[in-house]
Amino acid sequence: MPQQLFIEQADYISDLTVELKFNDGTIKRVDFGAFLNKHPHPQYNKYLNPSNFKKFYLDHGNIVWGKKWDLIFPLEQLYTGYLE
């Protein structure tokens, strides 16, 4: 991993899956569905709906949801493709 790891591009694939391209050229497909279903929370349950889920954006090299960063994940987990 490079010293300053960040996401350069994020593309919606299907359901709750996004393809992430990192600045070192690594590409990972990450399924967020398992995490969201396993960790219900009022703040991010709305992202189980694909129309809400698709509204992610990149901010400071990370993928986030919501105006106040309702949902964000550690870059190291995204890089492995597995969310704890």
C-alpha positions as CSV (number, residue, x, y, z in Angstrom):
1,M,0.0,0.0,0.0
2,P,1.2,3.5,-0.7
3,Q,1.9,5.8,2.2
4,Q,-1.1,8.1,1.3
5,L,-3.8,5.6,0.2
6,F,-6.9,7.1,-1.3
7,I,-9.8,6.3,-3.6
8,E,-9.5,7.8,-7.1
9,Q,-12.8,6.5,-8.5
10,A,-15.9,4.8,-7.3
11,D,-18.5,3.2,-9.6
12,Y,-21.8,1.7,-8.7
13,I,-22.0,-1.9,-9.9
14,S,-25.3,-3.3,-8.6
15,D,-27.5,-3.6,-5.5
16,L,-25.1,-2.5,-2.7
17,T,-21.8,-3.1,-4.5
18,V,-19.3,-0.5,-5.6
19,E,-16.1,-0.8,-7.5
20,L,-13.3,1.2,-6.0
21,K,-10.1,2.3,-7.8
22,F,-7.3,3.2,-5.4
23,N,-4.3,5.5,-6.2
24,D,-1.9,2.6,-6.4
25,G,-4.0,1.0,-9.3
26,T,-5.7,-1.6,-7.1
27,I,-9.4,-2.2,-8.0
28,K,-11.7,-3.8,-5.5
29,R,-15.4,-4.6,-5.7
30,V,-16.9,-4.1,-2.3
31,D,-20.3,-5.5,-1.3
32,F,-21.6,-3.2,1.5
33,G,-24.9,-5.2,1.8
34,A,-23.6,-7.8,4.3
35,F,-22.2,-5.0,6.6
36,L,-25.4,-2.9,6.4
37,N,-27.6,-5.9,7.1
38,K,-25.5,-7.2,10.0
39,H,-25.2,-3.8,11.7
40,P,-28.6,-2.1,11.5
41,H,-28.6,1.5,12.7
42,P,-31.2,4.2,12.1
43,Q,-28.6,6.6,10.7
44,Y,-27.7,4.3,7.8
45,N,-30.6,1.8,7.3
46,K,-31.8,4.1,4.5
47,Y,-28.7,3.1,2.5
48,L,-30.1,-0.5,2.2
49,N,-32.3,1.1,-0.5
50,P,-30.3,1.0,-3.7
51,S,-31.6,4.4,-4.8
52,N,-30.2,6.0,-1.6
53,F,-27.1,3.8,-1.7
54,K,-26.2,5.1,-5.1
55,K,-25.8,8.7,-3.7
56,F,-22.3,8.1,-2.5
57,Y,-19.5,10.5,-3.3
58,L,-15.8,10.8,-2.8
59,D,-14.5,13.3,-0.2
60,H,-10.8,13.5,0.7
61,G,-10.1,10.2,-1.0
62,N,-12.8,8.2,0.8
63,I,-16.3,7.1,-0.2
64,V,-19.0,8.6,1.9
65,W,-22.8,8.8,2.1
66,G,-24.8,11.7,3.4
67,K,-24.1,15.4,3.8
68,K,-22.7,14.8,7.3
69,W,-20.8,11.7,6.4
70,D,-23.6,9.4,7.7
71,L,-21.7,6.3,6.5
72,I,-17.9,6.0,6.0
73,F,-15.5,3.0,6.2
74,P,-11.8,2.8,7.0
75,L,-9.7,2.9,3.8
76,E,-7.7,-0.2,5.0
77,Q,-10.9,-2.3,5.1
78,L,-12.1,-1.0,1.7
79,Y,-8.6,-1.8,0.3
80,T,-9.0,-5.4,1.4
81,G,-12.5,-5.6,0.0
82,Y,-13.8,-6.9,3.4
83,L,-15.8,-4.8,5.8
84,E,-15.8,-5.8,9.5
